């Protein structure tokens, strides 16, 4: 891949990562005070997995990024 395509890919992944983190933070802020629903917890875990995957993708493209 060329340097330009890598830069575009990094920017795309960063944007996806930002959106995932925003969704995750909103879900955590809106945890019900009593009785966490399984679907809510499952979605938080799914977002955490997706965030880790995107961070790994960034590290593969550019190890200096975190």
Secondary structure, 3 states (H helix, E strand, C coil): CCHHHHHHHHHHHHHHHHHHHHHHHHHHHCCCCCCCCHHHHHHHHHHHHHHHHHHHHHHHHCCCCC
